[in-house]
Amino acid sequence: MYDPPPSELSRLAKLRVVEEYQAHQLERTRAVIRDLEAEQERQRERDKRRRIEVSWKLQPSPADGGVALLHRANCGLYTREMGYLDAMEAQIAMGEEGIECCQVCRPQD
């Protein structure tokens, strides 16, 4: 089949070529966006794990007047994922009356 040189292509044929190229570029752009979003989510997860590794959490006492327990954030005995404390807050908690350190994860060490 004879393909005419670009100068002989009709305006419609030229626009179809441009359309096809733009569709290709759009799909490439969308693929890059998907990759960047996935990387951003992986980074958020890494940041969350890093923050948990250097955090503590306070397990409330199950009864009034009981003892609350301070755990390392990754302690398996208290798995609730909220209310993380930083190092300064954990130090303050260790000095409070009615709060004891977990004997398994030993947050005071």
Secondary structure by P-SEA (a helix, b strand, c coil): ccccccccccaaaaaaaaaaaaaaaaaaaaaaaaaaaaaaaaaaaaaaaaaaaabbbbbccccccbbbbbbcccccccccccccccaaaaaaaaacccccccccccccc
